Amino acid sequence: MKKPSSRIRAEIAKLQEQLKVAETREAERIGRLALKAGLGEIEIDDSDLVAALEEIVGKFRKGSGRGRP
């Protein structure tokens, strides 16, 4: 049996809300960690900070620099 489009739309709306909540939670966590590390006290251009964070992400995705197994 196929789902009616109204049910699919409702499911999409629910998932979008869950995504928004998850992204907010992740952003708050990263923000707290950034402040703890002192990022709030330095002056750096947003594009430079994004580039530096992308390097860090790449490092962790490759498996190097892990603090925990």
C-alpha positions in Angstrom: 0.0 0.0 0.0 1.4 3.4 -0.9 1.4 6.3 1.5 -0.6 9.4 0.7 1.4 12.5 -0.1 0.0 14.2 3.0 1.5 11.5 5.3 4.9 11.8 3.5 4.9 15.6 3.9 4.1 15.2 7.6 7.0 12.7 8.0 9.4 15.1 6.1 8.3 18.0 8.4 9.0 15.8 11.4 12.4 14.8 10.1 13.3 18.4 9.3 12.4 19.4 12.9 14.6 16.6 14.2 17.4 17.7 12.0 17.1 21.3 13.2 17.2 20.1 16.8 20.3 17.9 16.1 22.1 20.7 14.3 21.4 23.1 17.2 22.7 20.6 19.7 25.9 20.0 17.7 26.5 23.7 17.2 26.1 24.4 20.9 28.6 21.6 21.7 31.1 22.8 19.1 30.6 26.4 20.3 31.3 25.4 24.0 34.4 23.5 23.0 35.7 26.4 20.8 35.2 28.8 23.7 36.9 26.5 26.1 39.9 26.2 23.6 40.1 30.0 23.5 38.7 30.7 20.0 36.5 33.4 21.3 39.5 35.4 22.4 41.3 35.6 19.1 40.7 37.7 16.0 40.5 35.6 12.9 38.7 36.0 9.6 35.8 33.5 9.3 37.1 32.1 6.0 40.5 31.4 7.7 38.8 29.8 10.7 36.7 27.6 8.4 39.8 26.5 6.5 41.6 25.6 9.7 38.6 23.7 11.0 38.3 21.8 7.7 42.0 20.8 8.1 41.2 19.5 11.6 38.2 17.6 10.3 40.3 16.0 7.5 42.9 15.0 10.1 40.3 13.2 12.3 38.6 11.6 9.4 41.8 10.0 8.3 42.2 8.5 11.8 45.2 10.5 12.9 45.2 12.7 15.9 42.5 10.8 17.7 42.4 11.3 21.4 40.2 8.3 22.0 39.9 5.0 20.3 
